[in-house]
Amino acid sequence: MPVSLTVRFLLSLVAGALLVGCSTEPEHRYVDVTGATHSPLEGSTGDLVVLVFSSTDCPIANAMAPELERAHQDTIKQGGRFYLVHARRDLADAEAVKHASEFSLGMPVLIDHEHALVEHFDATVTPETFVLHFTGPGTYEIAYTGSINNLYGSVGNRRTKASEHYLRDAIASVSTGDEVEVAKRQPYGCFIEREQ
């Protein structure tokens, strides 16, 4: 094979590999169910971003709705951004809008139709949260991931009332520049169905 053809062949392999790699990355911009555009994975040094993977038909996720709105308000007070990310590929915008209204959820609602965010964070259940602390322009660390609170000790084991509020505690720690005491907790909820 002539050198020029060999070089072209190798370049095409490299380009193909790069395209495959890019396809698994989440989009930088997402349109929420009201038509507004958001960039949850972009930010400046010190920014706080909270993502909660959820589902309209998961009883455990729905039981967390009042706590999620409280955490949303806490995030706003700290100058951060809070997103509810529905992990159901087939969810219609109208259904998500109705759900947010019924459960008094005021945060931006995104639908992860392509599961780009689910795959990026390796989210497994709803609800499951990820608290991001930006360490530079477009770069972040996951300061906390896991359960919202201790309302559920396991699937089917619900307390009368939560006594520990993991997500709100993490938001408070990140906003003051402190490390989250326990950065990862087991989330309990409904499994996210992924395509094989």
Order of alpha helices (4+ residues) and beta strands (2+ residues): alpha-beta-beta-beta-alpha-alpha-beta-alpha-beta-alpha-beta-beta-beta-beta-beta-alpha-beta
